[in-house]
């Protein structure tokens, strides 16, 4: 069984979570091409990424730093604890 560290609820079964994509800065302005790229295109890079996750039973949203090459969670924290702006 795979366990994921929730910053509020501790280690929980992976079936209790949903990954909602990379943490990214939305585009400034209202150009259609910029928003289309933001919505549909992802970097999908190998290595450490920051992603939005949700613990479904408690509806807790948090950010996880995860190594995509090993699928290992390095750190999880609440959005209010984010120290730098997303790229």
C-alpha positions in Angstrom: 0.0 0.0 0.0 1.3 3.4 -1.0 1.2 6.1 1.7 1.1 9.8 1.1 2.1 12.4 3.8 -0.8 14.9 4.2 0.3 18.0 6.1 -2.8 18.0 8.3 -3.7 14.3 8.5 -0.3 12.5 8.4 0.4 9.4 6.4 -2.7 8.2 4.6 -3.6 5.7 1.9 -2.9 6.9 -1.7 -6.6 6.2 -2.6 -7.6 9.1 -0.4 -5.8 11.7 -2.7 -6.1 13.3 -6.1 -3.3 15.0 -7.9 -4.4 18.2 -9.6 -1.4 19.2 -11.6 1.7 21.4 -11.4 1.8 24.5 -9.3 2.2 27.3 -11.9 1.7 31.0 -12.2 -1.3 31.9 -14.3 -0.6 34.2 -17.3 -1.0 37.9 -17.0 -3.5 39.5 -19.4 -6.3 37.9 -21.3 -4.6 36.7 -24.6 -6.3 33.6 -25.7 -3.1 31.8 -26.7 -1.6 32.4 -23.3 -4.6 31.0 -21.4 -4.9 28.1 -23.8 -1.2 27.2 -23.2 -1.7 27.6 -19.4 -4.8 25.3 -19.4 -3.6 22.6 -21.8 0.2 22.4 -21.8 2.3 21.0 -19.0 6.0 20.8 -18.6 5.9 17.1 -17.6 9.6 17.1 -16.7 11.5 14.3 -15.0 12.8 15.2 -11.6 11.4 17.2 -8.7 8.1 19.0 -9.3 5.6 21.0 -7.2 2.0 19.7 -7.6 -1.4 20.5 -6.2 -2.9 17.6 -4.2 -6.1 17.2 -2.4 -6.9 14.9 0.5 -10.4 14.0 -0.6 -12.1 13.0 2.8 -11.0 16.3 4.5 -11.0 18.4 1.3 -7.5 19.7 2.3 -5.6 21.2 -0.6 -1.8 21.1 -0.3 1.4 21.3 -2.3 3.7 18.3 -2.7 7.2 18.3 -3.9 7.6 14.9 -5.6 10.4 13.3 -7.6 8.7 12.0 -10.8 11.5 9.6 -11.5 11.0 7.7 -8.3 7.5 8.8 -7.4 8.8 9.7 -3.9 7.3 12.5 -1.9 10.0 14.8 -0.6 7.8 17.4 1.2 4.2 18.4 1.6 2.9 21.7 2.9 -0.1 24.0 2.9 -0.3 26.8 0.3 0.0 29.4 3.0 3.5 27.9 3.8 4.8 28.4 0.2 7.9 30.5 0.3 8.5 31.3 -3.4 6.2 32.0 -6.3 5.6 29.3 -8.8 7.4 29.5 -12.2 
